[in-house]
Amino acid sequence: MFCFEIPMPWASSFTSALRPARVPPLAFTARFLRGHCIPTRAGSGSGSGPDGAPRGRARLRAWRWRALSGAFYRCAARQRFPRMPMALAGPLLFRIGYNLYAHTRLGYLFYKRQVKKARERYPQGHSVPQPVVFSGVKILPIPVLSNNYSYLVIDTGSNCAAAVDPSDPLAVQSVIEKEGVTLEAILCTHKHWDHSGGNAALRRRHSSCRVYGSSYDDIPELTDPLSDKETIVIGRLNFKALFTPGHTVGHMVYVLDGKPFEGPASLFSGDLLFLSGCGRIFEGTPETMLASLDTAADLAEDTLLWPGHEYAAECLMFARLLELENPVLEQKLQWVNQQRVEKRSTCPSTIGEEKQYNPFLRTHCPEVQEAVGMKRQRDEDWDSFRARVLKEVRLRKDVFKAN
């Protein structure tokens, strides 16, 4: 939902009159919002109703927040100073929009609206999921929102389960009930509402359920903050948490050990890594993101990749622009297009596959470097050069529009 774009219905009127000399700085904006809005994370405290919505005094504060935020933008739009060039206004607006989404109650309200719209548009989900079963474990992709995936990972021996990024609690609960399992844990990759928005509602239904994630991200209902390489054991399910910042400051991925089930490992990558893509660098540097991507690339080549979004077709079309003569990429794109015609999900892929066509894992390849016009400077550190390549590839992907 938010990993690539955030609709900003106020952007056109805001941009038409936004002025650089009088635009409130982001620090001031954050203080203003914190001083006038209700708690930034839903489902925490007595101010939340059964669906995470505010009630009582919290509802009054929510009304006040909507009125004040509207007044804030109307006031900013009326400032009369020389106009900011669109090249500067666009990124500034995006950063303001991102901060509102990620750090204020406005983001939660936007998320709830997106959930409602997706349920109406895709009553059966945006894709037909394809479960994977090994001896003793079942991995169920759950299509949610317009292109997200949550996952239910089941220890079939004990019927206990872990949910990964349960953004729509009703969709996840429906699968839990259908499978007849007990939800023991929620593994949250990061704080964005399209990955964490269902935590509170599921915890109310499953009081013993633990919520795992990074202490660096403001994850709703977090009970067990994790550090890099900590393990989570649920029945025979053994997950390792890996710290992979860049998309957010506290992003984590989870690797399920496949050995007890005589199968490959599984990487639940959130918004770090997609099929032929990666997440935007919202809260880090290209160097940070490169190190996180290298963490994923260092996993065994048969590791299954379970991404947080269905972006395969768009990402592969972009990758083809960089490598016109990559037969593996072309073959994968044809397969993905056929899958999407039938509305079938495209996950999982494998780490080995991704290394052959994902440009964000191929910054070391001359083909990708040449495609973005990058040459290594004399005495330039190798990883610094790769970070420059990654930055350029990411910038080009940000403005890419699939036909």
Secondary structure, DSSP 4 states (H G I P E B T S, - for coil): --SS----TTHHHHHHH--TTTPPPHHHHHHHHHHHSS-SSTT-STTB-TTS-B-THHHHHHHHHHHHHHHHHHHHHT--SPPPPHHHHHHHHHHHHHHHHHHSHHHHHHHHHHHHHHHHH-TT-SSB---EEETTEEEEEEEETTTEEEEEEEETTTTEEEEES--SHHHHHHHHHHHT-EEEEEE---S-HHHHTTHHHHHHH-TT-EEEEETTS--TT--EEE-TT-EEEETTEEEEEEE--SSSTT-EEEEE--GGGTS--EEEEETTEETTEE---SSS-HHHHHHHHHHHHTS-TTPEEEESB--HHHHHHHHHHH-TT-HHHHHHHHHHHHHHHTTB----EEHHHHHHH-GGG-TTSHHHHHHTT--PPTT--HHHHHHHHHHHHHHHHHH----
